[in-house]
Amino acid sequence: MPAVKEKKQSKLQLIFMVVIIPVLFAVMLAGVVMYYLGFQPVQYAADFTASLFSEEEVDEEEEAVLHHENQELQRRIEELELELEEALAAAEEEEPEFEEEEDEEEDEDSSQALEELEDMIRTLQLMTASRAAAIMEEMTLEEAVTYFRGMQVTSRAEILSRMEEDQAAAIINALSSE
């Protein structure tokens, strides 16, 4: 008798361990995953059971709630449209001010670029003529002409005398033509 009772108990235990516990775990895991995905399974179940018992009342109540929400949303849309129109009108008024700010920024940028150019010219003039000539030979013709235009005549002459004849001639032609 005890062996039969143990077999029944072990079969029940086996069913409980192999079937019931994993199924419960899977249901709980599915509920947690659904909750993090934005579904609310408990709320859906509550709504479903409530709709089973009082379908007519829910429809009327639901219709009233939806109508009220619709009116609120329409009012909010109208408010947002007015805000948008006001913002567009304000942006049109501020546009000339923005253009003036852009002009000021461009003036600042150009004055900064001019200062940097003058610094580079001063640096080239303070170098030995042979080093400055080596640097100028690596530049494009336009860049070299730009730097030479800002230099003093003596520095320009010393650097040109240390450059290759072809490049020096091209720079002198560019300086004289403009």
N, C-alpha and C positions, 0 to 999 in steps of 0.2 A: 504494500500500500504506500509506504513512504517513497518508493522509487517512482510510482505513477504520479504522485503528487509533485515530486521534484521535476519530472519531465514536463508536466503541465506548467509548473512555475517557470522552468527554464524556457519553454516555448513562449510563454507570455513575456518573459523578460527579453527574449530574443526579438519578438515582434515590437516590443516597446523601444528597445535600443536601436533596431534597424529601421523601423518604419516611422513610428510616431515622433520620436525626438528629431530626426532629420526633417520631417515634414514641418513640424513647428518651427524649427530653425530657419528653413527656407521661407516660410511665410513671414517670419519676423524680418529676415534679411531683405525680402522683397518690399516690405513696408518701409524700411529705412531707406532703401535705394529710391523708391518712388517719392518719398518725402524730400530727399535731396535733389531730385530731378524736378521738383516743383509741383508734384502731384500731392494731394492730401487725401490719402486713402480713407482715413477715419472720417473726415468731413464728407467725402463722397458717399461712404456707407451710411452716415447719419442722414444725409439729404435723400438718399435713395429710400431708406426705410420710412422717412417722413412722407415722401411722395406716395408711397404705397397706401398709407392709411388715410390721407386727406388730400386727394388729387384736386378736387374742385376748389377748395379753399386756397391751396397753394397757387393755383393758376390765377385767381383773382388778386391775391396778394402780390404775386410775382409781377403781374401786369401793372399794378399800381406802383410798385417799386421801380420797375423798368421805365415807366412813363415819367416818374419823378427824376430818375437818373438821366434820362434823355433830355429833359428840360434843363437840368443843371449843366449838362455837357454843352447844350446849345448856347446857353448863356456864357459859359466859359469860352467857347469858340468866338463868340462876338467880342468879348473882352480882349482876347488875344489878337483878333484882327485889328481892333482899335489901337492896341499897343504897337502892333507892327506898323500901322500907318503912321503913328506918331514917331516911332523910331526912324522910319524912312525919311520923314520930313526933317527930323533933326539931323540925320546924316547928310541930307542935301544941303542944309544950312552950314554944316561944319566942313564941307568939302573944300571951299576956298581957303579956310584956315589951315586945313591939312596940306594944301598945295603950298601955302606960304611956309609951313614948317619944312616941307620937302626942299624948298628953295634954300632955306637957311641951312639945312643939313648938307645940301650940295655945296654951298659956299664954305661950310666948315671943312668938308672933305677936300675940296680943291685947295683951300688954304693949308691944310695939313699936308697934302701932296706937294705943294709948292715948298713948304718948309723942309720936307724930306729931300726934295731935289736940291735945294740950296745946301743942305748938310752933306749930301753926296758930292756936290761940286767942291765944297770946302775940303772934304776929305781927300779928293783926288788932287787938289792943289797942294795940300800939305805933304803928299807922298813924294818920293823921288820921281823924277820924270820917267826913268826907265820902268819903274813898277807901274806907274799910272799908264804908260804906253802899253805895257803888256795887258793890263786890264781892259783898256779901250779897244785893243785889237780883238778881244773876245766878244765885244758887244756888236749888235747890229748897227748898220750905218745910221739909222734914225736915232737910236739911243745915244750913240757917240756924238752926233751933231747936237742933240739936246743938251748934253753935258758941256760940250765945248762952247755953246752959245752963252752959258752962264759964267764961264771962266774969264779970268783976267787975261789980257793979251799975252803977257810974258809967260804965264803958266801954259797957255795954249801953245805957244811957240815951242817951249821946251819939250812938251809931250809929243807934239807933232814931229819934232826933229828926231825923236827916238823910235817912231813908228816906221813900219815898212812903207816904202815909197808909194805903192799902189793904194793902200788904205789911206795914207795921209792925203794923197791927191784927191781921192773920192770924198773925203771929209771936207777938204778945202773947197771943192766944187759945190758940195751941198751947202756949206756955210755961205758962199758967195752968191748962190742962186736964190736964196731965200731972204 
